[in-house]
Amino acid sequence: MQVSPLITVFQEKQRPDVIKLWETCGLLFPGNDPVYDIDLKMNFQPDLFFILVIDGITAGSVMAGFDGHRGWLNYLCVHPDFRNRGYGRALISHAVQKLKESGCPKVNLQIRTSNTGVMEFYKKAGFYPHDVVCMQMKI
C-alpha cells in the first residue's frame, strides 16, 4: 500500500536522513557543514524547514527563511529516485505559501554556477534570472 507524500516541518529525529539526502543530492560542498546549518535553522525560524516524506522515506527538503524584506529558499532537493513527479514544485509551493503567510513579498534563491541542469527546473517553477551578483563574506 502506497502512502501519499507528506510535507512536514523538520523533526530532530530526521537529521541523519536529511544529511544523507543532501549528500545524495550533491548539496554538500567544502565549507558546508550540514550539522551546523541545521543547528542554525533550528535557532531561527525552525518552522520554515520542510521535509518531504514518501512511504516513510525522507525524500526531499527545503529550508525557507524571511528576513523581513525577502524570502529565501535553501537546501531544496528531491532524492533522485523520486524526481520528475512534481515533488520539487510541491516543496517550493509549500514553502512559498508559508512565506507569503508571513508577509513575504518576493522569494530569492541561489544556484551554483556549476549546477546548470537545475536552472530550467527553477524557470518552470516560476523563477527567473535576476541581474545581480551574489557576494559573500564568511564571519
C-alpha positions as YAML, in Angstrom:
chain: A
units: angstrom
residues:
- id: 1
  name: MET
  ca: [0.00, 0.00, 0.00]
- id: 2
  name: GLN
  ca: [1.49, 3.34, -1.06]
- id: 3
  name: VAL
  ca: [1.24, 6.25, 1.32]
- id: 4
  name: SER
  ca: [0.67, 9.76, -0.04]
- id: 5
  name: PRO
  ca: [3.58, 12.17, 0.05]
- id: 6
  name: LEU
  ca: [3.60, 14.41, 3.08]
- id: 7
  name: ILE
  ca: [5.37, 17.71, 3.66]
- id: 8
  name: THR
  ca: [6.13, 18.26, 7.32]
- id: 9
  name: VAL
  ca: [8.21, 20.57, 9.47]
- id: 10
  name: PHE
  ca: [11.67, 19.11, 10.18]
- id: 11
  name: GLN
  ca: [11.94, 16.99, 13.31]
- id: 12
  name: GLU
  ca: [15.25, 16.33, 15.05]
- id: 13
  name: LYS
  ca: [14.94, 12.58, 14.53]
- id: 14
  name: GLN
  ca: [15.12, 13.23, 10.76]
- id: 15
  name: ARG
  ca: [18.58, 14.87, 10.95]
- id: 16
  name: PRO
  ca: [20.66, 11.82, 9.85]
- id: 17
  name: ASP
  ca: [18.30, 11.10, 6.96]
- id: 18
  name: VAL
  ca: [18.28, 14.74, 5.84]
- id: 19
  name: ILE
  ca: [22.07, 14.92, 5.85]
- id: 20
  name: LYS
  ca: [22.24, 11.68, 3.86]
- id: 21
  name: LEU
  ca: [19.67, 13.12, 1.42]
- id: 22
  name: TRP
  ca: [21.75, 16.27, 0.95]
- id: 23
  name: GLU
  ca: [24.85, 14.14, 0.30]
- id: 24
  name: THR
  ca: [22.96, 12.02, -2.24]
- id: 25
  name: CYS
  ca: [21.65, 15.14, -3.98]
- id: 26
  name: GLY
  ca: [25.09, 16.76, -4.15]
- id: 27
  name: LEU
  ca: [24.22, 19.75, -1.97]
- id: 28
  name: LEU
  ca: [27.23, 19.50, 0.30]
- id: 29
  name: PHE
  ca: [30.38, 21.33, -0.72]
- id: 30
  name: PRO
  ca: [33.63, 22.08, 1.10]
- id: 31
  name: GLY
  ca: [32.82, 24.74, 3.65]
- id: 32
  name: ASN
  ca: [29.25, 23.50, 4.11]
- id: 33
  name: ASP
  ca: [28.71, 21.81, 7.46]
- id: 34
  name: PRO
  ca: [25.24, 20.28, 7.35]
- id: 35
  name: VAL
  ca: [25.11, 19.75, 11.13]
- id: 36
  name: TYR
  ca: [25.94, 23.41, 11.71]
- id: 37
  name: ASP
  ca: [23.47, 24.56, 9.02]
- id: 38
  name: ILE
  ca: [20.66, 22.55, 10.60]
- id: 39
  name: ASP
  ca: [21.60, 23.90, 14.05]
- id: 40
  name: LEU
  ca: [21.41, 27.46, 12.70]
- id: 41
  name: LYS
  ca: [17.98, 26.80, 11.21]
- id: 42
  name: MET
  ca: [16.72, 25.26, 14.42]
- id: 43
  name: ASN
  ca: [17.63, 28.51, 16.18]
- id: 44
  name: PHE
  ca: [15.96, 30.79, 13.61]
- id: 45
  name: GLN
  ca: [12.59, 30.13, 12.02]
- id: 46
  name: PRO
  ca: [12.63, 26.34, 12.50]
- id: 47
  name: ASP
  ca: [9.01, 26.29, 11.37]
- id: 48
  name: LEU
  ca: [10.23, 27.11, 7.85]
- id: 49
  name: PHE
  ca: [12.32, 23.95, 7.39]
- id: 50
  name: PHE
  ca: [10.24, 21.42, 5.45]
- id: 51
  name: ILE
  ca: [10.77, 17.74, 4.74]
- id: 52
  name: LEU
  ca: [9.07, 15.65, 2.06]
- id: 53
  name: VAL
  ca: [8.27, 12.15, 3.33]
- id: 54
  name: ILE
  ca: [7.13, 9.39, 0.98]
- id: 55
  name: ASP
  ca: [6.29, 5.97, 2.38]
- id: 56
  name: GLY
  ca: [8.33, 6.79, 5.49]
- id: 57
  name: ILE
  ca: [11.37, 7.82, 3.42]
- id: 58
  name: THR
  ca: [12.94, 11.26, 3.73]
- id: 59
  name: ALA
  ca: [12.69, 12.12, 0.04]
- id: 60
  name: GLY
  ca: [13.10, 15.91, -0.13]
- id: 61
  name: SER
  ca: [13.76, 19.10, 1.75]
- id: 62
  name: VAL
  ca: [13.62, 22.86, 1.57]
- id: 63
  name: MET
  ca: [14.85, 25.42, 4.08]
- id: 64
  name: ALA
  ca: [12.95, 28.70, 3.79]
- id: 65
  name: GLY
  ca: [13.63, 31.97, 5.54]
- id: 66
  name: PHE
  ca: [12.27, 35.51, 5.64]
- id: 67
  name: ASP
  ca: [14.37, 38.48, 6.68]
- id: 68
  name: GLY
  ca: [11.51, 41.00, 6.62]
- id: 69
  name: HIS
  ca: [12.37, 42.15, 3.09]
- id: 70
  name: ARG
  ca: [12.60, 38.98, 1.00]
- id: 71
  name: GLY
  ca: [12.33, 35.27, 1.40]
- id: 72
  name: TRP
  ca: [14.96, 32.71, 0.56]
- id: 73
  name: LEU
  ca: [14.94, 29.03, -0.34]
- id: 74
  name: ASN
  ca: [17.93, 26.85, 0.53]
- id: 75
  name: TYR
  ca: [18.68, 23.15, 0.51]
- id: 76
  name: LEU
  ca: [15.86, 22.40, -1.92]
- id: 77
  name: CYS
  ca: [16.24, 18.86, -3.18]
- id: 78
  name: VAL
  ca: [14.39, 15.68, -4.05]
- id: 79
  name: HIS
  ca: [16.06, 12.29, -3.91]
- id: 80
  name: PRO
  ca: [16.92, 11.09, -7.45]
- id: 81
  name: ASP
  ca: [14.56, 8.10, -7.05]
- id: 82
  name: PHE
  ca: [11.61, 10.49, -6.64]
- id: 83
  name: ARG
  ca: [12.37, 13.17, -9.22]
- id: 84
  name: ASN
  ca: [10.20, 14.21, -12.16]
- id: 85
  name: ARG
  ca: [6.97, 13.61, -10.24]
- id: 86
  name: GLY
  ca: [6.20, 17.17, -9.13]
- id: 87
  name: TYR
  ca: [7.65, 16.84, -5.62]
- id: 88
  name: GLY
  ca: [10.19, 19.64, -6.09]
- id: 89
  name: ARG
  ca: [7.45, 22.01, -7.18]
- id: 90
  name: ALA
  ca: [5.30, 20.85, -4.27]
- id: 91
  name: LEU
  ca: [8.09, 21.72, -1.84]
- id: 92
  name: ILE
  ca: [8.52, 25.13, -3.47]
- id: 93
  name: SER
  ca: [4.77, 25.81, -3.40]
- id: 94
  name: HIS
  ca: [4.54, 24.80, 0.24]
- id: 95
  name: ALA
  ca: [7.49, 26.97, 1.29]
- id: 96
  name: VAL
  ca: [6.33, 29.95, -0.79]
- id: 97
  name: GLN
  ca: [2.84, 29.73, 0.70]
- id: 98
  name: LYS
  ca: [4.27, 29.75, 4.24]
- id: 99
  name: LEU
  ca: [6.49, 32.72, 3.35]
- id: 100
  name: LYS
  ca: [3.50, 34.54, 1.85]
- id: 101
  name: GLU
  ca: [1.55, 33.96, 5.06]
- id: 102
  name: SER
  ca: [4.41, 35.72, 6.89]
- id: 103
  name: GLY
  ca: [4.02, 38.79, 4.65]
- id: 104
  name: CYS
  ca: [6.91, 37.97, 2.36]
- id: 105
  name: PRO
  ca: [6.61, 39.84, -0.99]
- id: 106
  name: LYS
  ca: [9.33, 38.07, -3.02]
- id: 107
  name: VAL
  ca: [11.45, 34.94, -2.87]
- id: 108
  name: ASN
  ca: [15.06, 34.51, -3.97]
- id: 109
  name: LEU
  ca: [17.30, 31.52, -4.30]
- id: 110
  name: GLN
  ca: [20.88, 30.96, -5.30]
- id: 111
  name: ILE
  ca: [22.15, 28.40, -7.78]
- id: 112
  name: ARG
  ca: [25.78, 27.42, -8.01]
- id: 113
  name: THR
  ca: [27.08, 28.29, -11.45]
- id: 114
  name: SER
  ca: [28.26, 24.68, -11.78]
- id: 115
  name: ASN
  ca: [24.67, 23.44, -11.33]
- id: 116
  name: THR
  ca: [23.40, 24.40, -14.79]
- id: 117
  name: GLY
  ca: [20.99, 21.47, -15.02]
- id: 118
  name: VAL
  ca: [18.69, 22.80, -12.33]
- id: 119
  name: MET
  ca: [18.14, 26.22, -13.88]
- id: 120
  name: GLU
  ca: [15.40, 25.00, -16.24]
- id: 121
  name: PHE
  ca: [13.61, 23.36, -13.30]
- id: 122
  name: TYR
  ca: [13.52, 26.67, -11.44]
- id: 123
  name: LYS
  ca: [12.37, 28.57, -14.53]
- id: 124
  name: LYS
  ca: [9.48, 26.14, -14.96]
- id: 125
  name: ALA
  ca: [8.65, 26.65, -11.26]
- id: 126
  name: GLY
  ca: [8.25, 30.38, -11.84]
- id: 127
  name: PHE
  ca: [11.69, 31.77, -11.01]
- id: 128
  name: TYR
  ca: [13.58, 33.96, -13.45]
- id: 129
  name: PRO
  ca: [17.17, 35.18, -13.64]
- id: 130
  name: HIS
  ca: [17.68, 38.42, -11.76]
- id: 131
  name: ASP
  ca: [20.52, 40.70, -12.82]
- id: 132
  name: VAL
  ca: [22.53, 40.68, -9.58]
- id: 133
  name: VAL
  ca: [25.87, 39.41, -8.41]
- id: 134
  name: CYS
  ca: [25.92, 37.38, -5.24]
- id: 135
  name: MET
  ca: [28.82, 38.15, -2.93]
- id: 136
  name: GLN
  ca: [29.71, 36.54, 0.37]
- id: 137
  name: MET
  ca: [31.72, 37.21, 3.48]
- id: 138
  name: LYS
  ca: [32.31, 34.43, 5.98]
- id: 139
  name: ILE
  ca: [32.39, 35.71, 9.53]
...
